[in-house]
Amino acid sequence: MELDEARKTIILRHANRLLNSRDYPKTICPSEIGRALSAEDLEALGASGWRDTMNDIRKVVWEKRGAGEVEVMQKGEVIDEESLEDIRGPIRVRLVKQ
């Protein structure tokens, strides 16, 4: 299901707060965003628990990557895959160095 703006805004609020709380080159795990969601956020997202939000969180992170706002990493290296579907396994996210 495509994310509408209201649902995307909920995820972005937490993603941006967590990303801005870490100085470059520190990273966050997308699951930190999921765990930061309140019961009200989860209800608005139509999720019964934070794990149910992970696909949407990864989509939002990928959009931020496409906008040049963040780098997506695996095993300490910035990944350059063209598609989110090409990524297997855990990822980390950090703001682009200013």
N, C-alpha and C positions, 0 to 999 in steps of 0.2 A: 504494500500500500504506500502511495506517495505521501510524504509528510506535508501537512498544510502549515501555513505560516505560524499559527498559534502553537502547534506542537513543536515546530522547529525553534520558536522563541524560548520555550521552556528549556530545551536542551542547550541552546546557545547561552542562556543566562548562567547556567552552571559551568559549562565548558569555558566560557570567557573568564569567569571568576577564578576557576582553578588554574587556568593557563596564566593569568595575570598575577597569580600569587607565587609563581616560580620564576626566578631569574634565569635567563639564558645561561647555560645550555640544559637546565633541568627540564625534565619531561613529566607528563602525567600519563596514566593508563586510562583508556576510555572507561574502564569499569569504575573509576573514581567518580566520573560524571554520573553514571547510573546509581551508584550508592549515595550520591548527594541528593537525589530526587526525593522530595517529600511524598507523603501519602496522597496529597492533593495533586501533585505533579503526576504521579503514577496514574491516578484516576483520569486526569485530563489526557494522558497519553494512551489510555486504554490498556494499561499493563497491570498485571497482578503482582509483579515484583520487578526489581531493577534489572534482572537478567533478561526480561522480556523486552527491554528497551535497547539492548546492545546493537541490533542491526540498524536502528534509527540513529543511534549515537555515532556509529561508524560512518553512516551516510553523511551526517552533519560535519564530522571531522574531515571527511573526504572533500566536501564542498569548501570548507575553510582552506584545505590544501590547494584546491583549484583556484581559489581567490588569492593565493600567495600569502596567506596569513600564518599558516603553520607548516611544519615539516612532520611527516609521518615516518617513523623509524621502526626497524626490526634489528635486533642483535646489535644495537649501538650504531647502526648505519642508516642514513636517509635512504628510503626506498624510492625507486623511480618507475614503479609499475604504472601503466596507463589506466587500469581499471581496478576498482575496489574488489571486484570478484576474483582478481588474480592473486590477492593477498591471502595467505593461509597462516594461521597462528597468531600469537599475540603481537600487538603493536604498541608503540609509545608515541606520544605527540608532544611537540614543543613549539613555542612561538618562533617565528622566523627572527633571526638576529637583526636588531635595529641598527 
